[in-house]
Amino acid sequence: MGLRNTPKSVVPLQISVRNLQRTISVNAAGLEKFAAKAVRCRLERHKRKETELSRLRNVFVWIISDRRMSRLHRQFLGQMGPTDVLTFQHGEIFISVETAKRHACAFGNSLLRELQLYIVHGLLHLHGFDDRTQSSARRMEKMQARILAECGGTEC
């Protein structure tokens, strides 16, 4: 009798979205569903070589205030003031909802669409994309647009 090849059991990626700020109302449960759908509908179809995202079992998305984001931005990147999204390779994505709201108004998006964009942006960083050069940023923007279009963008 020969030995059977048994595939390793694959543990699905769990994504949690938590709202840690109290200033702006956010549908964390809807964003969590969107994030899971974005991973399923696009990122899983376009597997690259092994990336942080493929190794992770959990991704945590934290919706935070500008004040908290400013502290993280200074602590980890040495830059003053808030930024829109920070992604850490161990599976944490921090999003400033106040910055998202300002950017949504400036770019003619809804707050929900802007938050979805930042979630996709963070997931792409975990999937091996970067935006350090103009060409890599363009490539990342194209993939973000595809994912938002394929995943129904503003359904939450």
PESUL-V995894 format. One record per residue. N is the residue number from 1. RES is the residue in three letters. D_CENTER is the distance of its C-alpha to the mean C-alpha in whole Angstrom. Layout:
n: <N & N>
res: <RES & RES>
d_center: <D_CENTER & D_CENTER>
//
This chain:
n: <1 & 2 & 3 & 4 & 5 & 6 & 7 & 8 & 9 & 10 & 11 & 12 & 13 & 14 & 15 & 16 & 17 & 18 & 19 & 20 & 21 & 22 & 23 & 24 & 25 & 26 & 27 & 28 & 29 & 30 & 31 & 32 & 33 & 34 & 35 & 36 & 37 & 38 & 39 & 40 & 41 & 42 & 43 & 44 & 45 & 46 & 47 & 48 & 49 & 50 & 51 & 52 & 53 & 54 & 55 & 56 & 57 & 58 & 59 & 60 & 61 & 62 & 63 & 64 & 65 & 66 & 67 & 68 & 69 & 70 & 71 & 72 & 73 & 74 & 75 & 76 & 77 & 78 & 79 & 80 & 81 & 82 & 83 & 84 & 85 & 86 & 87 & 88 & 89 & 90 & 91 & 92 & 93 & 94 & 95 & 96 & 97 & 98 & 99 & 100 & 101 & 102 & 103 & 104 & 105 & 106 & 107 & 108 & 109 & 110 & 111 & 112 & 113 & 114 & 115 & 116 & 117 & 118 & 119 & 120 & 121 & 122 & 123 & 124 & 125 & 126 & 127 & 128 & 129 & 130 & 131 & 132 & 133 & 134 & 135 & 136 & 137 & 138 & 139 & 140 & 141 & 142 & 143 & 144 & 145 & 146 & 147 & 148 & 149 & 150 & 151 & 152 & 153 & 154 & 155 & 156>
res: <MET & GLY & LEU & ARG & ASN & THR & PRO & LYS & SER & VAL & VAL & PRO & LEU & GLN & ILE & SER & VAL & ARG & ASN & LEU & GLN & ARG & THR & ILE & SER & VAL & ASN & ALA & ALA & GLY & LEU & GLU & LYS & PHE & ALA & ALA & LYS & ALA & VAL & ARG & CYS & ARG & LEU & GLU & ARG & HIS & LYS & ARG & LYS & GLU & THR & GLU & LEU & SER & ARG & LEU & ARG & ASN & VAL & PHE & VAL & TRP & ILE & ILE & SER & ASP & ARG & ARG & MET & SER & ARG & LEU & HIS & ARG & GLN & PHE & LEU & GLY & GLN & MET & GLY & PRO & THR & ASP & VAL & LEU & THR & PHE & GLN & HIS & GLY & GLU & ILE & PHE & ILE & SER & VAL & GLU & THR & ALA & LYS & ARG & HIS & ALA & CYS & ALA & PHE & GLY & ASN & SER & LEU & LEU & ARG & GLU & LEU & GLN & LEU & TYR & ILE & VAL & HIS & GLY & LEU & LEU & HIS & LEU & HIS & GLY & PHE & ASP & ASP & ARG & THR & GLN & SER & SER & ALA & ARG & ARG & MET & GLU & LYS & MET & GLN & ALA & ARG & ILE & LEU & ALA & GLU & CYS & GLY & GLY & THR & GLU & CYS>
d_center: <48 & 45 & 41 & 38 & 35 & 33 & 29 & 27 & 25 & 22 & 20 & 17 & 13 & 13 & 10 & 11 & 10 & 13 & 14 & 16 & 18 & 21 & 21 & 19 & 19 & 16 & 15 & 13 & 15 & 14 & 10 & 10 & 12 & 10 & 7 & 10 & 12 & 9 & 10 & 13 & 14 & 13 & 11 & 14 & 17 & 16 & 16 & 17 & 19 & 18 & 15 & 13 & 11 & 14 & 16 & 13 & 15 & 12 & 9 & 9 & 7 & 10 & 11 & 14 & 17 & 17 & 20 & 18 & 15 & 19 & 20 & 17 & 17 & 20 & 20 & 18 & 18 & 22 & 21 & 22 & 21 & 17 & 14 & 11 & 8 & 9 & 8 & 10 & 12 & 13 & 10 & 9 & 6 & 8 & 9 & 12 & 13 & 17 & 15 & 13 & 16 & 18 & 16 & 16 & 20 & 21 & 19 & 20 & 17 & 17 & 15 & 13 & 13 & 11 & 9 & 8 & 8 & 5 & 3 & 4 & 5 & 3 & 4 & 7 & 8 & 8 & 10 & 12 & 12 & 13 & 14 & 17 & 19 & 20 & 20 & 17 & 15 & 17 & 16 & 12 & 13 & 15 & 13 & 10 & 13 & 14 & 11 & 12 & 15 & 16 & 14 & 16 & 13 & 15 & 16 & 15>
//
